[in-house]
Amino acid sequence: MLWAALVALLLVAQTLLLALTLNYETSRAQETTDAVATEVAAEVRRQLTALQQQLHALGTPLEGQGSAPAAAAPATWRHEAQALLRERRALMRIEWRGADGAVAEAVDTPYLAPVFALLGRGAADGETLAACAAAERARAPAFSRSYFVPMAGGLGLEMVDLCLPQPGDPARAGSVVATIALAPLLEASLTPAQARSHEITFTEGDGTRLARAGVPRGAGIFRAERLVDLSGATLQLRADSAAGAPQLIPNLSTALVLGLSLALFALVLLLARDVRRRAAAERALADALALRKAMDDALVTGLRARTLDGRISYVNPAFCAMVGYSSAELMAAEEPPYWPPERRDEYRARLAARRAGHDATLDEALREGVETEFMRKGGERFPVMVYEAPLVDPRGRASGWMSAVLDISAQRRIEELSRQQQERLQATARLATVGEMASLLSHELNQPLAAISSYASGSLNLLQPAAGGASPPAEEMGALLRQALERIAEQAERAGRVIKSVHDFVRRREQQHETVGADQLVDAVLPLVRLQARKSGTRVEVELPQPAPRVRCDRTMVEQVLLNLTRNGIQAMESATPLAARELTIRVGRADARGVVFGVEDAGPGIEPEVAARLFTPFYTTRRDGMGLGLSLCRTVVEQHGGVLDFETAPGRGTTFRFTLPAAPQPAAADAGAPAPAAAPTSGAPG
């Protein structure tokens, strides 16, 4: 009994397993059939809905453009109807019927003979008129009941009519009637897989088959029915699977599913590992992008990326704040809106040259920085410094340019303020110099004025007759008077030159570079230098080559440099240098082809090392009444001209200050002529 029970249990288990397997296979086959029936029914509805829309767009075949919204000429209407018939094989005929229901226009399918050639349209007109009446009442499309139409060769088709009323003027009202064959409609609604595995039919309520589609015949085991609800009619769709009942011998699907399941499980494990790696990489990338964005947002330097056609692809907040435009405005613009209108043509030409690769010089300059001008949103122009380099993608191809932009308007304002301050300091220094020289001027002017007074008195005495004596002859008196008047004119001219020199030096002028001879610069300050030299007993020597070189400079500023250096040399010799050894030498010569060197040499005691270390420091001075600005201003002036101011000193042997200025271009004729003669020193009159 125990063995029997064990065998019974095994049989029951195997039977249940087999029953469950067969039930599973049956359920799966039935579910497949149900799904096919649902899909085909939905596709039939979709096909009919699309057909309604196309028929509605077909319009009304009326002449002219009347009140009907879709009126068209009959020829045009027929052409469009024929195109629709060629597109949809299930559509057998399209008619336009007037308000009385009569057929006004009709077009048949080109794929078959006219469907009503044997039966006649009037024999099947009852269902059509009923559908059109229902459609007119509802003002919506309506389908007729199905009807059979015989065809040539003993065949026939089950048809259904679709009636679409057309809105418009009642005088022009009518409807479009489409005759649809059910069998082609089913074939158009099936996929190739569905057609190979199922038989699809339209049936009546009593099971009578109206139309079929599909390659096989249905086995009648797995069936599914669906109702296709149409406006005014209902079609019953049946799907009959060609598959028979499940076999008792299992198929290989279970083994295949199990093998695929194991492979899928392994694939899922690999995919999970890859997803974890990808997530880690995405987190690292997000962190890097967040760090880069934080860095870009924190920068005060404007960053801008441009594509090869000049469109802006990226800007950071600093650049937006600089120009006053948002990033969206900048990236949406065809051309940068911060280009000044008067310079747009220049910038376009520069961009075109860079895109064509013809401006390598500009590319190199942009790497090192180029100063240009941008315009803020409010119209304000401001200077910027642009550093730009090509932008290369990961494949090594140039995709645009990356720029760093610095707003240097504040720097330019500071430079302008500094320049104005330097000019004011220079004017102050000139005024201080003139103040120190006032006493010397009074001494210098006293001599010509005293001479003028003496000559004038002598002339008056000559004109008065001598008491008790004979007057000199007229010719002798005329000669004496002429000589006296000439001396008066010479002394007056001398006084005028002294006053003019001081006036030209003190007068404030705009900074202006001009080409001037070195001898003219020396001659301009020489009267003032000799004025102070006479007071201290200093001899002034001038050494100039012939012809004198020409320089490009601001004349007034360079004259001030020469005057400051000579005054310092004279003052250095006043206390520690014997009177016989007091000599100041002004030398001019060529430094090289591009520069001219000026030198001022004194015979003073020299400069101590601790003083030399701070010699050019502003407001540092060793004189009790000095301002400490002279040498500092001299160095600034020389450096603004692109030159260098330095000095050599030795204890007990004097000091020599030298500075260079850019030489003016020499004319071509001078280059072809004879070489210039050697420098010829000229001596000034001792003071």
Buried (B, 14 or more C-beta within 10 A) or exposed (E): EEEEEEEEEEEEEEEEEEEEBBEEBBEEBBEBBBEBBBBBBEBBBEBBEEBBEBBEEBBBBBEEEEEBEBBBEEEEBBEBBBEBBEEBBBBBBBBBBEBEBEBBBBBBBEEBEEBBBEBEBEEBBEBBBBBBBBBBEEEBBBBBBBBEBBBEEEEBBBBBBBBBBBEBEEEBBBBBBBBBBBBBBBBBBBEEEBBEBBBBBBBEEEEEEBBBBBEBEBBEBBBBBBEBEBBBBEBBBBBBBBBEEBEEEEEEEEEEEEEEEEEEEEEEEEEEEEEEEEEEEEEEEEEEEEEEEEEBEEBEBBBBBBEBEBBBBBBBBBBBEBBBBEBEBBBEBEEBBBBBEEBEEEBEEBBEBBBEEEBEEBBEEBEEEBEBBBBBEEEEEBBBBBBBEBBEEEEEEEBBBBBBBBBBBEEEEEEEEEEEEBBEBBBEBBEBBBEBBEEBBEEBBEEBBEBBEBBBEBBEEBEEEEEEEEEBEEEEBEEBBEEBEEBBEBBBEBBEEBEEBBEBBEEEEEEEBEEBBBBEBBBBBBBBBBBBBBBBBBBBBBBBBEEBBBBBBBBBBBBBBBBBBBBBBBBBBBEEBEEEEBBBBBBBBBBEEEBBBBBBBBBBBBBEEEEEEEBBEBEBBEEEEBBBBBBBBBBBBBEBBEBBBEBBBEEEEBBBBBBBBBBBEEEEEEEEEEEEEEBEEEEBEBB
